[in-house]
Each structure stands twice: as C-alpha cells, then as structure tokens.
Amino acid sequence: MRTEAINGVVRFLSEHLTFIVLVIATAFVTSCILLVLNQKDAEDLFRLAQEQIGTNQPRAAADTLRAIEREYPHWKRMAEVYYLQGNILYFHENNLYGAMEFWQRALATDPASPHDFEIHRRLAEIHLNVIGDLPRAEAELKYLIARHPRHADIPHLRLELARCYVKTERPEVAIIELKNLIGTVTDPHTRQQAVIQLAMIYYNQKNYQRAREFLEPVTRAPHCDDCRHLALMVMSDILEIQEDYDKAIEILGQIPDNILSEEKKQARISSIKKQFVPSAPSGGGTR
C-alpha cells in the first residue's frame, strides 16, 4: 500500500516536473521583478525627498521619508532615510531628542555609515552644550578621537574634551590634554585657543602668574582677532588682580567696543582707578 502511494507520487512528479519547475521559476522571477520595482519606487521617493530638502521644503521631505519608512521598511538605504529624518528634526524643528533617536537608528542600521563622524559629533555637541550630559559628551568625544584620529576637526574636538574635563571638575586632566595638544597640533589658531584655555584653568586656580605667562605671547602675536580679544579679556582681569592697574587699563583700551561695550569698559576702568593708592607727598609736608 505504502509502496503504491510512493510510486504514485513519483509518477505524478515525473509527469508534471516541467510544470512544477515552471511555476517555481515564475514565482522566483516575479518576486525578483517586484523587488526591483520596489527598489525603484523607493529610489524615486528618496530622490524626491532630497530635492525637497534642497528646495527648502522640509515638511514635504519628512512626509516623503515617512512614506519610504512605511512602504519599504527593508529598503537597502534605510540608514540614509533615518539620517535625513534626524537632520530635518534637528535643523528645522529643533527637536533634539527626536533627531538623536533617528541618528541612532541610522547608525544601528548601518554601523559603517559614511555619516558616522557627523552624527557622533552632533551628539557630542548636544550633550555638552545643550543637555549637559557631560559623561555622554565625553564618551562621544573620546569615540570620535579614537575612531577618526586623522580627521581635520580632531584638534578642535580635543579642545572640547578639555572643556568637558573642566566642567566635570577635573582641571588637571584638562591641563594634560591641552599641553599634549599644544605640543602636537600644527594649526596656529587651535594652538592659541588651547593656550588661552590652559591660561583660564590656571586663572580659575588662582595661579595668576602662570596664566599671565601663557597669555602674554598671545597678546603680543595673536593668530586672529578672536584669539587676541579673548586673551585681552582674561589678561585685564589678571592684571587688575595683580594690582598692575596701569597695564590693566591699557589692555582694556585695546578691546574693541563690539567685544566689550564702551559703557562697560569705562565702568571697569573707573572701578580700577578707585583702587589706586595715592602716593605719599614728598618731603613729608602737607598742602
């Protein structure tokens, strides 16, 4: 009985083999065609979203990207879709948490994303300057420095890392980071920014003479106006504390009004002049 059944199945397969193969092949080809069509539809929508972003239509672009996410959730470029959705929320809707969620999804979908540096940098900036999650900011900065050591912006990120150390009350660690940066960086602007930041740490530690030693070369030969003005602002405070009043007033006079208004400048100068101790009259007499 069992043998007859098996023989019947074999006869059926042999008689209809061509038909069965044809059905399977047709199904396979159909699925491939549908896949190609779906990919094409997703590509068209993605190009449309890019055009909408380029023509300043962020809301329309967001709708288009959501359509891709809804209709083609397994599309090969979903990481790009998530990345653009995050950008729209960040730049156009000021939705930081929503943006970060999409960026994280982009990285999870494509760990080798070409936007890895940009995403982690934005995460570091948001956590450091907006949210105030300093441990997370530090972790993001260290990741960037380790993962992208040759990137042109790494020296700036090392400055940010030092600032993170200062904010978490680890000035000695910041000093080590800044001194290492000063010794290795070739960009003069970054070097002077590091010197100024180092001087400000010494200033906060009340090591005014050490801070002054770092600032004086910057005030004499600044790389740019930003470096010069920042150095002058800190130097004027140090000179006043050290009771070098004439020099403090001279330095204040060099700071442009757009950095320190004339009103505030004159108020500072008046305050300094009140601290002058009049010299005793010569000869011991009185007038």
Secondary structure in CASP SS format (residue, H / E / C, confidence):
PFRMAT SS
TARGET T0000
AUTHOR 0000-0000-0000
METHOD secondary structure of the structure
MODEL  1
M C 1.00
R H 1.00
T H 1.00
E H 1.00
A H 1.00
I H 1.00
N H 1.00
G H 1.00
V H 1.00
V H 1.00
R H 1.00
F H 1.00
L H 1.00
S H 1.00
E H 1.00
H H 1.00
L H 1.00
T H 1.00
F H 1.00
I H 1.00
V H 1.00
L H 1.00
V H 1.00
I H 1.00
A H 1.00
T H 1.00
A H 1.00
F H 1.00
V H 1.00
T H 1.00
S H 1.00
C H 1.00
I H 1.00
L H 1.00
L H 1.00
V H 1.00
L H 1.00
N H 1.00
Q H 1.00
K H 1.00
D H 1.00
A H 1.00
E H 1.00
D H 1.00
L H 1.00
F H 1.00
R H 1.00
L H 1.00
A H 1.00
Q H 1.00
E H 1.00
Q H 1.00
I H 1.00
G H 1.00
T C 1.00
N C 1.00
Q C 1.00
P H 1.00
R H 1.00
A H 1.00
A H 1.00
A H 1.00
D H 1.00
T H 1.00
L H 1.00
R H 1.00
A H 1.00
I H 1.00
E H 1.00
R H 1.00
E H 1.00
Y C 1.00
P C 1.00
H C 1.00
W C 1.00
K C 1.00
R C 1.00
M H 1.00
A H 1.00
E H 1.00
V H 1.00
Y H 1.00
Y H 1.00
L H 1.00
Q H 1.00
G H 1.00
N H 1.00
I H 1.00
L H 1.00
Y H 1.00
F H 1.00
H H 1.00
E C 1.00
N C 1.00
N C 1.00
L H 1.00
Y H 1.00
G H 1.00
A H 1.00
M H 1.00
E H 1.00
F H 1.00
W H 1.00
Q H 1.00
R H 1.00
A H 1.00
L H 1.00
A H 1.00
T H 1.00
D C 1.00
P C 1.00
A C 1.00
S C 1.00
P C 1.00
H C 1.00
D H 1.00
F H 1.00
E H 1.00
I H 1.00
H H 1.00
R H 1.00
R H 1.00
L H 1.00
A H 1.00
E H 1.00
I H 1.00
H H 1.00
L H 1.00
N H 1.00
V H 1.00
I H 1.00
G C 1.00
D C 1.00
L H 1.00
P H 1.00
R H 1.00
A H 1.00
E H 1.00
A H 1.00
E H 1.00
L H 1.00
K H 1.00
Y H 1.00
L H 1.00
I H 1.00
A H 1.00
R H 1.00
H C 1.00
P C 1.00
R C 1.00
H C 1.00
A C 1.00
D C 1.00
I H 1.00
P H 1.00
H H 1.00
L H 1.00
R H 1.00
L H 1.00
E H 1.00
L H 1.00
A H 1.00
R H 1.00
C H 1.00
Y H 1.00
V H 1.00
K H 1.00
T C 1.00
E C 1.00
R C 1.00
P H 1.00
E H 1.00
V H 1.00
A H 1.00
I H 1.00
I H 1.00
E H 1.00
L H 1.00
K H 1.00
N H 1.00
L H 1.00
I H 1.00
G H 1.00
T H 1.00
V C 1.00
T C 1.00
D C 1.00
P H 1.00
H H 1.00
T H 1.00
R H 1.00
Q H 1.00
Q H 1.00
A H 1.00
V H 1.00
I H 1.00
Q H 1.00
L H 1.00
A H 1.00
M H 1.00
I H 1.00
Y H 1.00
Y H 1.00
N H 1.00
Q C 1.00
K C 1.00
N C 1.00
Y H 1.00
Q H 1.00
R H 1.00
A H 1.00
R H 1.00
E H 1.00
F H 1.00
L H 1.00
E H 1.00
P H 1.00
V H 1.00
T H 1.00
R H 1.00
A C 1.00
P C 1.00
H C 1.00
C C 1.00
D H 1.00
D H 1.00
C H 1.00
R H 1.00
H H 1.00
L H 1.00
A H 1.00
L H 1.00
M H 1.00
V H 1.00
M H 1.00
S H 1.00
D H 1.00
I H 1.00
L H 1.00
E H 1.00
I H 1.00
Q C 1.00
E C 1.00
D C 1.00
Y H 1.00
D H 1.00
K H 1.00
A H 1.00
I H 1.00
E H 1.00
I H 1.00
L H 1.00
G H 1.00
Q C 1.00
I C 1.00
P C 1.00
D C 1.00
N C 1.00
I C 1.00
L C 1.00
S C 1.00
E H 1.00
E H 1.00
K H 1.00
K H 1.00
Q H 1.00
A H 1.00
R H 1.00
I H 1.00
S H 1.00
S H 1.00
I H 1.00
K H 1.00
K C 1.00
Q C 1.00
F C 1.00
V C 1.00
P C 1.00
S C 1.00
A C 1.00
P C 1.00
S H 1.00
G H 1.00
G H 1.00
G C 1.00
T C 1.00
R C 1.00
END
